[in-house]
C-alpha cells in the first residue's frame, strides 16, 4: 500500500496547533460558564417605568429561561409640547450572570402604538395643537440591578421610531432613556 502524504511546513503545524488550542480554550470556558449557578428569573414582574415620552406601568412574563415578554402602558405624559401616551409590547433577552453578581444585562426589541397631541410652539392660534396616532418600534440595551431578592432597578437606552398614520403628520424618533423599578413574583424556574 502506498501512503500519500502532503508536504507540511512549520507554519501549517503552528496554525493547526493554534486552532487546537483555541478550540480547547473555548470548550473549557464554555464548561466553566455552564457549570456556574446563574441568576434565575422570576416567572412574572410588575413595575413602574419612566421613559423620555411618558411614564406608566409594565408587566413582564418569562417565556424561556432567559427570555421575557413585556407589556407597557404609559398614560402619564412627560413633555407638555408632545403629550404622548404609549402602549407597547417587547421581547427581552437577558444575559444571565453568576448568582452572586447582582446585574443582568439585556437587549430588547418591541413595537407599539402612541397617541400624541403635538403643540405648535409660537403659533397664535386659539388651540395650537394637532392629534396624531402613531405606530412604531424600538430596540436597545439595558441593565437590571437586583436590590433585594424580588425588587430590581433597571436602566435602558433605546432607539425609538414612531411613524404617523397620517401621511402629512410628523414622525417621532430618537434615543429614549428609560428607568424603572420592578417587583418580581411567581416561581423562579
matplotlib code that plots the C-alpha trace (Angstrom):
import matplotlib.pyplot as plt

x = [0.0, 1.4, 0.9, 0.5, 1.4, 1.2, 4.2, 3.7, 5.6, 6.2, 3.6, 0.9, 1.8, 1.7, -1.7, -3.1, -1.7, -3.1, -6.6, -6.5, -5.6, -8.3, -10.9, -9.7, -9.8, -13.3, -14.6, -13.0, -14.6, -18.0, -17.8, -16.8, -19.7, -22.3, -21.0, -21.7, -25.0, -26.8, -29.3, -32.6, -35.5, -38.9, -42.0, -43.6, -42.8, -44.8, -43.2, -43.1, -41.3, -40.2, -39.4, -38.5, -42.1, -44.2, -44.5, -46.5, -46.7, -45.1, -45.7, -43.1, -43.7, -40.9, -41.3, -37.9, -35.0, -33.5, -36.3, -39.1, -42.1, -43.1, -46.2, -46.1, -48.9, -47.7, -50.7, -48.8, -47.2, -43.7, -43.4, -46.0, -45.4, -45.6, -48.3, -47.9, -49.5, -47.9, -49.0, -46.3, -45.1, -41.5, -39.2, -36.2, -33.3, -31.4, -27.7, -27.9, -24.9, -23.4, -25.6, -23.6, -23.4, -26.4, -26.6, -28.1, -27.7, -30.3, -31.3, -34.8, -36.9, -40.5, -43.4, -46.1, -48.9, -48.9, -51.5, -49.9, -51.0, -48.2, -48.4, -47.2, -44.9, -45.0, -48.4, -51.0, -54.0, -56.5, -55.8, -52.4, -52.1, -52.8, -53.7, -51.9, -51.9, -48.5, -47.2, -43.5, -40.7, -37.9, -34.7, -32.0, -30.0, -30.5, -29.2, -31.2, -29.8, -31.2, -31.7, -33.3, -34.5, -37.6, -37.0, -34.9, -34.0, -33.4, -31.9, -32.2, -31.1, -33.4, -33.6, -37.3, -39.1, -42.9, -44.4, -47.5, -50.6, -51.5, -49.2, -48.8, -48.3, -44.9, -42.9, -41.2, -37.9, -34.7, -32.9, -35.1, -33.7, -35.8, -35.6, -37.8, -38.4, -39.8, -41.3, -40.9, -43.3, -44.1, -41.7, -38.1, -37.9]
y = [0.0, 3.4, 6.2, 9.6, 12.5, 16.1, 18.1, 20.3, 23.3, 24.6, 27.4, 24.8, 22.9, 26.1, 27.0, 23.5, 23.8, 27.3, 26.2, 23.2, 25.4, 28.0, 25.2, 23.7, 27.1, 27.8, 24.4, 24.9, 28.4, 27.1, 24.3, 26.7, 29.1, 26.3, 24.9, 28.2, 28.8, 31.7, 34.4, 32.8, 35.0, 35.0, 34.0, 37.4, 41.0, 44.3, 47.7, 51.4, 52.8, 56.3, 56.9, 60.0, 60.5, 59.1, 57.2, 54.1, 50.5, 47.4, 43.7, 41.1, 37.4, 34.8, 32.6, 30.8, 30.6, 33.9, 35.4, 37.7, 39.4, 42.8, 44.9, 48.6, 51.2, 54.8, 57.2, 59.9, 62.4, 63.9, 66.6, 69.3, 70.1, 66.4, 64.9, 61.3, 58.1, 54.8, 51.2, 48.7, 45.1, 43.9, 40.9, 40.9, 38.5, 38.5, 37.6, 35.8, 36.3, 34.3, 34.0, 36.4, 39.1, 41.5, 42.9, 41.2, 43.0, 42.5, 43.5, 44.1, 44.8, 45.9, 47.7, 49.9, 52.4, 56.0, 58.8, 62.2, 65.8, 67.9, 71.6, 74.2, 76.5, 80.1, 79.7, 82.4, 80.1, 79.6, 75.8, 75.3, 71.5, 68.5, 65.0, 62.1, 58.3, 56.8, 53.2, 52.2, 50.2, 50.4, 48.4, 48.8, 47.6, 47.7, 46.5, 45.3, 45.6, 43.4, 45.4, 42.6, 39.1, 40.4, 44.1, 45.4, 48.6, 48.9, 51.5, 51.4, 53.2, 52.6, 53.8, 54.6, 55.4, 56.2, 56.7, 58.8, 57.0, 60.3, 60.8, 64.6, 64.2, 64.4, 61.3, 61.0, 59.3, 59.4, 58.0, 57.2, 56.8, 54.6, 53.9, 51.7, 49.7, 46.1, 43.7, 40.1, 37.3, 33.7, 30.7, 31.1, 28.1]
z = [0.0, -1.0, 1.5, 0.2, 2.4, 1.5, 2.5, 5.6, 6.7, 10.2, 9.6, 8.9, 12.0, 14.1, 12.6, 13.4, 16.9, 17.4, 16.2, 18.5, 21.5, 20.6, 20.5, 23.7, 25.5, 24.1, 25.2, 28.7, 29.0, 28.0, 30.5, 33.3, 32.2, 32.2, 35.5, 37.3, 39.1, 37.4, 38.5, 37.6, 36.5, 38.3, 36.3, 36.5, 37.5, 37.6, 37.7, 37.2, 34.1, 33.3, 29.5, 27.6, 26.3, 29.2, 32.5, 33.2, 34.3, 32.9, 33.2, 32.4, 31.9, 31.4, 28.3, 28.4, 30.8, 29.8, 27.6, 28.7, 27.1, 28.5, 28.1, 28.8, 29.2, 29.6, 30.2, 32.0, 29.6, 30.3, 27.6, 27.6, 23.9, 22.8, 25.1, 24.2, 25.6, 24.6, 24.6, 23.7, 23.7, 23.5, 23.7, 26.1, 26.0, 29.3, 29.5, 32.9, 35.1, 38.0, 41.1, 43.3, 40.6, 41.0, 37.5, 34.4, 31.1, 28.3, 24.8, 23.6, 20.5, 20.5, 18.8, 20.0, 19.4, 20.5, 20.7, 20.7, 21.0, 19.5, 20.2, 17.8, 19.8, 18.7, 16.9, 17.6, 17.0, 19.8, 20.0, 18.5, 18.6, 16.5, 17.5, 15.9, 16.0, 15.6, 15.3, 15.6, 17.0, 19.5, 20.1, 22.7, 25.6, 29.3, 32.7, 35.7, 39.2, 41.9, 45.1, 47.1, 46.2, 44.4, 43.8, 41.0, 39.3, 35.5, 33.1, 29.3, 26.2, 23.2, 19.6, 19.1, 15.9, 15.7, 12.3, 11.9, 10.4, 8.7, 5.7, 6.3, 10.1, 11.9, 12.9, 16.3, 16.6, 18.6, 21.6, 24.6, 28.1, 30.3, 34.1, 36.2, 39.3, 39.3, 41.8, 40.8, 41.9, 41.0, 40.6, 39.5, 37.3]

ax = plt.figure().add_subplot(projection="3d")
ax.plot(x, y, z, "-o")
ax.set_aspect("equal")
plt.show()
